[in-house]
Amino acid sequence: MKKQPVKVQLVGKNNDRYQIKFPYLETPVEVNEQLYSKMLYSDQYQFRNTTGTVNRTHPG
């Protein structure tokens, strides 16, 4: 049985840190650009925004 991806939401950017909202956490988690990029293209996370799912086509 395949695990379902965790549904997360990018809620903002503070200087060089990305603020990501995880379910069941009240405070967004701040990550650097490298980790954000890894999460964005990972099958373990599904980024959502107010209009739907974020397109995660890998550049290149």
C-alpha positions in Angstrom: 0.0 0.0 0.0 1.5 3.3 -1.1 1.5 6.2 1.4 -0.5 9.3 0.6 1.6 12.5 0.3 1.3 15.0 3.1 -0.7 18.0 2.0 1.2 21.2 2.8 0.8 24.9 1.8 3.3 27.6 1.1 2.1 30.5 3.3 4.9 33.0 2.8 8.6 33.8 2.6 10.6 35.5 5.3 14.0 36.7 3.9 15.6 33.5 2.5 13.2 31.1 4.3 10.0 29.6 3.0 7.1 29.2 5.5 5.2 26.0 5.0 2.0 25.1 6.8 1.7 21.4 7.7 -1.6 19.8 8.8 -2.1 19.6 12.6 0.6 22.2 13.2 -0.5 25.7 14.2 2.8 27.4 13.4 4.3 27.2 9.8 7.7 25.6 9.5 10.5 27.6 8.0 12.8 25.9 5.5 15.7 27.1 3.3 15.5 27.3 -0.5 17.3 24.0 -1.0 14.9 22.0 1.3 11.9 23.8 -0.2 13.0 22.8 -3.7 13.5 19.1 -2.6 10.0 19.1 -1.0 8.4 20.7 -4.0 9.6 17.9 -6.3 9.2 15.1 -3.8 6.4 12.5 -4.0 6.1 12.7 -0.2 4.5 16.2 -0.2 1.6 17.7 -2.1 1.7 21.5 -2.2 -1.7 23.2 -2.2 -2.7 26.8 -2.8 -6.0 28.6 -2.8 -6.7 27.8 -6.4 -5.7 24.1 -6.5 -2.6 21.9 -6.5 0.8 23.5 -7.4 2.3 22.3 -10.7 5.6 20.5 -9.8 7.1 20.0 -13.2 10.8 19.7 -12.6 12.8 22.4 -14.5 15.3 21.2 -17.1 
